[in-house]
Amino acid sequence: MSLFSLFYTLLALVFYVLALPFIVYKSRTKKYKEALPARFFLKENSSFKKEGVWFHCCSFGETRAIKPLVDAVDGVVNISITTNTGFEEAKKLTSNVRYLPYELLLPFWVNRQKLLVVMEAELWYMLFLCAKRKGAKTLLINARISDRSYKSYQRFSWLYSKIFQNIDKVFAQSHLDKQRLEELGAKNVEVVGNIKLSQLPVVTKEYEKPNAFVVTAGSTHENEERLILDAYNESIEKLIIVPRHPERFEKVHNLLEDFAKKKSLTYHRFSVTENLDSQIVLVDKMGELNNIYAVSDAVILGGAFEKIGGHNPVEPAFFNCTLVSGVHYFNQKPLFECVNEYTIVENSDLKDIMKNIKELKKSSLKEIGDLTPIIKEINGI
């Protein structure tokens, strides 16, 4: 073990001990009762049984984006995940799904794999080190460094230079990302665009387009539904709310039900009545967002009216919806660069935008990412 690896392991151990009470406490909550015990105590989270191509992703969107790559693998596919929603999506791709353990546990957990393919910003030192030591080739794909996080990366350049020593090839989203990655020590960097654009949205169920101007608030977070309701006006003929997290469905339902009663508007839950007939509809079912975008005229994209980082604008742009986002879309800037015509608005100005939303231009997509070089690299092992 190198001196740096020893130092890193000791640091990880200190963090683990200090965080242990918090981890145990959070493990009791519904949201984390499976993920945290699996990641920090290896509960029902054994190593992969077979050697193959190992993909690692963080969340739902990243997991969905790797589907074409998974389909291209002729052999065993293993997937590790960080989040609950990503785990559920990964199970649609393979039965070999695990939560990625905490770094301190990886030396005991990682077994031999042919290839490790890591999505975007999951730059864990032990993940790449252990995979390399067990004989795997390592790839970082869809790599990016946002404007907001660039300074943070620079401050810890000493760490990232060590991480990149164990990454064989990097596929970057843009030439700017390539430049920044190389400054941090990345080698063998190739620009292929954003691979999330290589897999366009798919409608899984067709709904009848309402005879009205449909405004959908997609992937909303805490406080955003209330902000949108405060901006509501009579020119909005139909408002559909699709919260990001299912654990918030009940809370949002209570909010919308009270609002509809006060305004004498019709309202229903999509899980109860699967149509869009009411003036306000809560879509409280997972996997319906693209189906709803397909019958929408305008989309208010959540995650950017609070400091969340925004959500994927490609989906509403693909369906040529008018697209409105808040200013905090820092995690999605590369994707917004692939979209024509969108409106970024301060929270205080949303009410004015909503009054004139019918006059805004429709969005569309600019370019598509190329998966071919990545697939060739995977097949080349």
N, C-alpha and C positions, 0 to 999 in steps of 0.2 A: 504494500500500500504506500502510495506517495505521501509526502508531507502534507500536501494540499488536501488529499482525500481524507487523511486522518483528522486534519483541522475541521473540514467540512462535516465529517461524521460526528465529531464532538459537539459542534455547533447545533447540528440537527438533534442530537440527544438532549442538549440543554433546552431547546425549544419544545421538544416533545414532553419533557418533564413539567415545564412551566405551563404548557397548554393543556395538560391532562385533565385538570378539574373542569375546564371549559368544554373539552371534548366529551367528557362523560355527561355533563349537563345537557349539551345540545343533542347528544345521542338519544335522549329521552323524547325529543320532539318528533312529531310525525314526519316532518320533511327529511330529517337526517337519521332516522332510526336504523336504516339499512346501510346508507353510504358511509357514515362515520365509523361504526364498528368494523365494517369491511376494510376501510382504508387504514385505520389506526390500530386495529387489534386483529386483523386478518380473519374476522368472523365470517365463516362460510365464503371465504375468498382465497381458495388455494391457487397455486401456480397453474399456468396453462398445461394441460396434459400432453399436448402434441406440439412438435416443432412445425412452424409454418411462417406465414407473413403476419407480423404483429402490427396492428394499427393502434395508435393512441390518440384520442380526441378528448376535448374538454366537455363540450355541451351538445345539445340537440342539433343545432344548425351545422356544426362541424361534422357530426356523425352522419347526418343526412348527406353532406357533400361528398363523403368518401364512397358512397354506394357504387358509382361506376368503377372505382379502383378495386373495390372488393369483388365486384362481378368479373373483373379481368384476371383475378387470381385463379390459377389452375392448381388447387391444392388446399391445404388447411389455412383458414383465416382465424386469427385471434384478435380480439378488440378489448382494449382497456379504456375506461371512462372515468371522468371525475364527478359528473353530476347525475342526479336521478333521472332527469329527462333524457340525457344522453344515453344512459344505461338502457332505458326502455326502447329507444330508437335503435340501438346497437343490436338488441335481441331480434330485430327484424332482419338483420343482415347475417347473423351467425349465432349458433348456440354457445360458442366459446367467448363469453363476455365476462369481464371481471372489472371491479373497481380498482383503480391504480392505487397501490398502497403508498403510505407516507415514505418519504425518501430513506429514512433510517432502516426501514424494513426491506427495501428493494434488494440489497445484496443476498438476502436469504430467500427471496421470493422469485426473482427473475431466473428463468431457465433458458436453455439454448433455443434460439430462434434463427431462421434464415435471414430475416430482414425486419427492421423496426422502422415504421413510417409514422412520424409524429406531425400532427396538424398545428399550424400557426404558431402560437406563442407559448406552447407547453415546454419550456426550456428548463427541464429539471436535470441537474448535474448527474445524479446517481442513475437516473433512467438511461441516459445515453452511455454512461461509463459501464454499467453492469451489462447492458446489451452487447456492447463491444467486447467486453471481456469474455462473454459467453459465445462469441463468434459471429454475431449478427452484423450485417451491413446496416448503416443507419442513415435515414433520410429525414430532412425537415421539409415539409411541403406547405404551400400557401403561406409562406413566411412573410411577415410584415412587421414594421415598426412604425407606429402611428406618431404623428407630430406631438401628441400629448405625452407619450411615454418615452420619447427619444432621449430626453435629458436624464430620465431615470436609468435607462439602459447605459448611458455614458458614465454615470456615477458608479455603476457596478460593472464597468467594462472588464475589470480584472477577473470577475466571476464568469462572465460570458465568454471571455477568451478561453477559459478552461473548458467550458461546456462545448464550444465549437471544435475543440481538439478531438472530440469523439463523435463528430457528425461528418459523415463522408461526403454528402452532397446536399445542397439546399436549393429548393425551387421557390423563387420569390415572386411576389405579386407584381412588382413594378421595378423600374430601374432605380428609383429613389430608394426603395427598400433594399435592393441589391447593394447600393453604395453604403447604406447604413449598416447592413449586416456584415459587409466586408471590413468596415471600420472596427467592428466588434470582434473580428477574428474569424468570421465564416470563410470557408474556402469552397471552391467548386460550386459557385452560385450561378444559377440559370433563371432567367425571367420567363415565366409562362403565363402571366396574368393571374387573375383571381379564379381559382377552380370552382368556387361556388357558383360562378356563372356558366360553368360547363354543363351543369345539370339544371335545366330550366324548370320552373314550377309546373306541377302536374295537378290537374283537377281530378280528384278521386270520386266525386259525386256531383252531378249537375243539378243546380237549383234554378227554378224559374226566376228570371230577372223581374223584380217588382216594377210596376208602372209608376215609378217615382225616382227622384234623384237620391241615390243611396250613398250615405257617408258612413264609412266604416272606421272605427277607432281600433287599430290592430296592435296586439301585443302590449297592452297598457299595463302600467305598474301603479303602485300605491300613490294616491293624490292625483294621478293623471285623469282618471274617470271624472272626478269632481271638477277639475279644471275644464274639461270638455263640456260637461253639463252646464257649467257657468257661462260658457260661450255659446250655448245652444240658442237658436232663434227660429222663428216660424218658417223661414225659407228652407230649413232642413226638413225635407219631407220624410226621411227615414234615417234613423241613427242605429247602427249596429255596433255593439261593444264586444271586443274579443280580448279578455284579459290574458296576460302572458302566462301566469301561474295558476294551475287548477285549485290550489289551496285557497285562493282568494275569491273563487266563484261565489260563495255564499255571501261574503261581505259586499261584493259588487252588486249582487242581486238585491240586497236590502237597500242599497243606495239608489239603484235604478227604479225600484218599485216605489219608493217614497217620492222620487222626483216625478215619475209618471203620474202619480196620484195628485200631486200639487199642481201639475200643469194640465191635468185632464187629458193625458195622452194614453193611447193603448200600449200595452207592454206584455211581453212574455219571455220565458226562458226557452232557448232552442232545444235543450235536453228534454223538455216536456212536450213542446209542439215544434216539430222539425219543419218550420217554414219561416218566411220573413214578412208576414202579413202585418204585424204590429208596427206602430210608429217608432217604438224603441224595442230592440231585441238584444238580449244577452246570449251570446254564443258560448255556452258553458260545456263545450265538448272539445277534446283535443283532436288535432288533425284536420280541422275544418277551415283554417285560415285562408288557404289558397282557393278553396271552393267559394268562400265568401268574397274574396277579392275579385273573383271572376264575374260576379254580378254587381260589383260596386262601381260607382262613378268617381268617388273621391276617397282617399285614405288619409287619416290622421295617424301617423306612425308613432307608436308609443316608445318609451324607453329613452326619450330625448328631452322631455319636458321636466324630468328629474335627472339627476346626474348619474344615469345608468350607463350611457354610452351609445344609446340608440339601438335600432334593430334593422334587419335586412330590407333595404329599399328595392331590391331586385324583384321581389315577388309582386308588389303593387305596380311597379314599372312595367313588368312583363304583360300585365293585363291592361296597360295604358290608362291607369287610374290617375286622376289628379293627386299629387303627392305633397303632403304637408308634414314637416318634422319640426321638433323643437331644436334648440341650439346645442344641446348636449349630445351630439351624435358622433363623438370623437372616435369610438371604436369602429364605426362604419364608414369612415371617410373614403377608403379605397373603393367600397361598393357604390357610394354616392357619385364617385368620379365616373362610374360606368353608366350613370343614369342621365338622360336628357330631361330638362324641365322639372324642377321641384322647388318648393318654397320652404325656406328655413325661417322660423318665426319665434320671437320672444313670447314667453307665456302671457305677458301683459297685452300682446297684440293679437292673441288667438281669436278673441271675440270679433275683431274687425275682419280678420281673414275668413272666419266662418260666415260672415254676412255676404262675402263676395266669392265664396268658394266655387260657385258655378262659372265664374268668369276666368278662373285660372286655367293655364294650359295643361294638357294631359302629359304625363310622363311616358318615357320609352327607354329602351336599353341601347347602349352604345356598342359594347363589345362582349365577346365571350372568351373565357379562359380556355387554355389548351391542355388537355389531360395526356395527350399522346406521349410527350417526353417522360412523364412520370410512369405511365404504363410500360414503356420500353425499359425503364430502369428496374421496375418490379419484375418484369419477365426475364430481365437479364441475369437475375440471380441463379 
